């Protein structure tokens, strides 16, 4: 009889007035991916944290229509954390990070859908490459258009192009944006030494995440994943895995109204003050 390697895994999703149908899609895909993972690994109870940042505790587990028998079969423990109010994306994730006792931890946005092979692909790669502390996936949006989750160190000019320039002017800087979004990464082989990855889906070594103290809660929204990436990069390698695939709804700050644009700007100033201002992309 084949003996499966023993690993432990946890996951966390941060929500703010998130639609129930998004969460149902997320959990359905996550459960399928966990089931695939269990085919190859022995896993103890898997804690999945659903962290509700809504002021009025908008999420009820029953409304998600999650199959209790399936949760039992997969040995999942769904933990709803709410009542803390809107403490920010990083602060909410830190509630779960402070409780971690796993080898691998997955940070998720509520508008993500995992392919079945996502977890087995990512965790197998990280087990084979012990210097890798974070794995980022290949992502598409709901229309199947490519999203680029890996980034080079940004410049102020890059954010002006992305958030302020009209579409007609953006076209002039297509190659500039492609360089920033690392369009040159291989889609056949994994790439390591990635500077920055998106927080919508981060597969991490839990201990590395604990060692750096989780997220910097001074970033209420935006740039908390940039900051986390750079601090994790001091612990090991960040990798892009084209074979680890997800769908992500996503959205940019520039399309979400003035308040979001202000938060983006404030967080950007803090980021550049911490890590160094760059006005033009090198």
N, C-alpha and C positions, 0 to 999 in steps of 0.2 A: 504493500500500500504506500502510495506516494505521500511524503510528509511535506506539507505546505509551510513555507517560511512564515514566521509570526511577525506581523507589524501592527501598529495601531494608527488609527486615522480619525480625524475630526474635521468639522466644517462649520462655517458661520456665515450667515446672511444678514445684512443690515437693511432694514426697510424704513421707509417714511411715506406713509399713505400709499403703499404699493398695492396695485390691483391684485385681487385674489387669483385671477386667471393667470397672471404672470407667475405667481408663487406656485400654483398647481403645476404649471409646465416645468418650472425649475425643479421642484421636488420629484416629479415623475422621472425626469431625465437623470437627476442625481441618484435616485434609487436604482435605476437600471445600470448606471455606471458602477455603483457600489456592488451590485450583484455580480457584475463582470469581474470586479476586483476580487471578490470572495472565491471565485473559481480558482485563482492562483495563489491566494494568500489566506492564512489563518488570521482572523481579525477578532479582537475582543469587542465589547459593546462600543458602538460608534456614536458619540455625542454630536448632534447637529444643533447649533444654536441659531434660533430665529430671534433677532434682536429688533424690537419694534421701537423706533425713535419717535413715533407719532405722539402728539400731546394727549390724544384721547384714547390711547391703546386700541388702535383701529383693527388689529389682527386678532382673530379667534381661530384656534386650531381646527375646530369643527367645521368652519366655513371653507377650509381648504380641501375638504373631501378626501383626506389622506386615508388610505387603507390601513387600518390598525393591524390586520393580520400580516400585511406585507412588512410593516415596520418590525413586528415581532420576528418574522421569518429572517429578515436581514440583520436582526439584533441592533436596531437603531434606537437611540434615545433622543427624542425631539424635545429640546429645551427652549421654551419661550421666555425671553427676558423683556419685560416692559415695565413702564411706570417711572423710568428715569427721565422721560421727556426727550427733547431733541438735543442730544449732547454732542452731535457731530458724527461724521462717518468713522473717523479714527477712534474717537472716544467710545463709540458703541462697540466696535470690534475689540477694543481693549478689555471690555467686560468679559468676553469669551477667552481672550488670550491669557488673562489672569488665572483662568481655570484649567489651562491646557495640561494634559498628561498623555500626549500622543507623539508618535514619530513624525507624522505628516499632518499638516493643517491646510485647509482650503478656505481662502477668502473669496466671497462671492457677492455679486450684485443680484438683486431679485429678478432682473430681466435677462438672465443667462440661461441657455439651454445647453447641456452637455451631450456630446456624442457618447455612445455606450462605451467606447474604448478609451475615453479621455483619461480616467483615473489610472487604469492599468498601464497605459502608455507613459503617463507622467511619473508615476511612482516607480515603475520598473527602471526608467531612465535615471532617476535620482539615486536609486539603489546601486546602479552600475557606475554612477559618477558621484562619488562621495563629496567632491568639492563643490558641487552644485547645491545651492541653498534655496533657489527659487526657479520655478519653471513657468513660462508664459506660453499660451496656446496660439494656434492659428484661429482667427475669428472672422466671421461674416455677420452682416446684419440680417434683418428679417427678409430682405429682398435678395439675399445671396451676395451682396456686394462686400468686398473685402474691407475689413477693419485692420488697422495696423496698431497693435498694442505696444510694440517696442519702440523706444525713442532714444535718440541721441540727446546729449545735454542741450537744453533749449536756449534760444536767444529771445530778447524782447521783440526783435523784428519778426521772428517766426510767429509769435502770438498775435502781433498786429495783423499779419497776413491771414491767419486762421480766424481771428475773431472780429476784425474790423473791416478789412478790405472787401469790396464787392466782388462777386463771382468773376466778373470780366477782368478784374485786376489780378485775382488769384491765379488765373491761368498763366500769367506771365512768370509766376514763381513756382510752377509745377515741380521743376527739378529740385528747387530749394526745399519744398515740403516733402518730397520723396526722400531726400537725404535725411531730413529730420526724423521721418517715420520709418527709416531703415528699410526701404523697399528693396534694397540690395541683398537682404538676407536670403539664404538658400531655402527653398521650399521642399528640398529633398532630404537634407541632412540637418540635424540640430546645430544651432549656433550658440556659442557661449560668449562671455564677456559683454553681455548686453548692459548698457548703463542704466536704463530706466524702463519699467514695465507698468502697464495699467493695473489699477486696483480692482477692476471688475472681476478678474479671475487670477488669483495668485496661489499656486501650489507651493507650499513652503516646508522646510524642515522646522518643526515646532520649536526645537531648542534654540535655533538661530534667531527665530522671531522673539522668543523669550529673552535671549541674551541682550538684544538691542532695546528691550523695554517696550516692544510693540510700536504703535503709532505715536507720533508727536501730537498731542491733543491741542496744541496751539494752532494747528490747521483744522479749522472747523469743517471746511469743505473745499476741495480742490488742492492739488499739490501734495496731499498727504501721502499719496502713492509714490510720487517723485522722491520725496524725502525718505520714505521707507526703503525704496530701491537703492538709493545711494548709501544708506547706512548698512543695509544688508550686503551690499557689494564689498564692504570691508570684512565681512565674515566668510565670504566665498563667492562662487560664480553665479551669475544670473543667466538663465538659458532660455532660448526660444525653441520650442518643439513644434515643428509644422505638422507632425502626426497626431498631436493632441489638439482636438478640434472642438470649438464651441460656436454657438450663435449668441450674439449680444445685441440687445436693442440699442443701447447707448444714446448719446446726445451731447452736444457741445454747449459750453457755457454761454456762448454768444447768442444762442437761439432760445434761451430760457428766461429772458427778461433782465431788467436793470439790476434787481437785487442779486441775482446769480452772477452777473457781470462784475458787480462791486466785490462780491466774495472772492471771485476768481482773481481780480486785480489785487486785493489785499493779501491773499495767500501767495500770489506770485511775487509780490514785493518781499514778503517774509522769506520765501525760498531763495531769491537772488541775494538778499542780505546775508543769508546763512552760507550759501555755497559759492557765491561770486556772480557778479553781473556780467552778462555777455549780451552785447547789443546787436551783433551780427553773427550769423551762424558760420562756424569755421568748416 
